[in-house]
Amino acid sequence: RGQGGHRGGGAKSRGRKDSSAATPTDSVPTQPTQNEPAPAPEATDDAVVCWICAEPVKYYSVSACNHRTCHVCALRLRALYKKLDCTFCKARLSFLNHTYEC
């Protein structure tokens, strides 16, 4: 039975809601109104994204088969996972080129 010699109970009542508690009646608008400007699109809309991690590409990794990923995914696959094949076409790669632009 534990301490106190009885189960549950106590000073709290079960199943009753406190009618004095105020509930918010203000609704939050989900779309901008005519007076509010719409949010600006992100600057990364024009950026090329990596097809593996879907992050904007800052530095490209270009394989001999001409498939491109971001340098982070390329290094992660080769160094950590020991994957020496192109993740897109599965061609065996002996080297990768890292560059700013493609």
N, C-alpha and C positions, 0 to 999 in steps of 0.2 A: 504493500500500500504506500509506502514512502512517508515522507514527513507530513505531519498535520493530521493524519488519520483519515482523510477523505479524498475522493477523486474529484477533479474538475471543480465546478462551482465557483466559489470565491465571490467577490463583489461584482464581477462582471455578469451581465445577463447575456444569454445566448439568443441569436436569431433576431434581435431587435436592432433597428437602425436608429441612429441619433437624428431626430428630425430637426434639431437645431443646427446641424452642420450645413453650411452653405455650399451649394454646387455652382460651379462657374456656368454662367449663361452666355458668356461671350464666345462666339465661334471664331475660329482662326481661318481666315481666307486661304484657300489653297492655290488660287491663281491671282496674278496681279490685276488690280482694278485699272480703270482708265487713267486715274491720276498717278499711279505708280509705274515707273519704267520697268520693262521686262528685264530680267537679269541678262547681262552680256554673255555671249558665248565664250567658252574658254579659248585661250590662245592656242591650245594644242589641237584644235579642230583641223588645221591644215597640216599638222605634223604627221610624218609617217610613223606608224606604230609597229613594233616587233610582233610577228605572228605567233611567237611562243608565249611571251609574257604580256602582250598588249600594252606595253609602256612606250611612250615616245622615244624614238631612237636618237641618241646624241652622237654616238660613234657606231658605225656599221662594221660588221664582220662579214666579209664576202668570201665565199668558198670558190673552189675551182669550177664547180658546176653552176656558178653565178647565182646561188641562192643567198639571200641576205637576212641576217638577224641582228639584234643588238649585240654589242660586244660583251655585255654581262651574261647573256644566255650562252653565247659561244664559249666563253671562258669557263662558265659553270659546267657546261656539258663536257668539255674536253678535260678540264683539270679535276673536277670533283667526281663526275660520273664516268670518266674514262670512255666516253662515247666519241669515237673517231670517224663516225659516219655522218653524212648530212642528215639532219632530222627531217628534211622535206622529201628528198628523193632516195635516201639511203646509200648514196655513192660514197666510196671510201675516200677520205680526205687526208692528204699528207700535210697540208698547211692551210692557214686562213690568213686573209689580208684584213687589216683593220684600217678604217679610213673615216674621215669626217663626212664625206659626201659620196653619193653613188649616182 
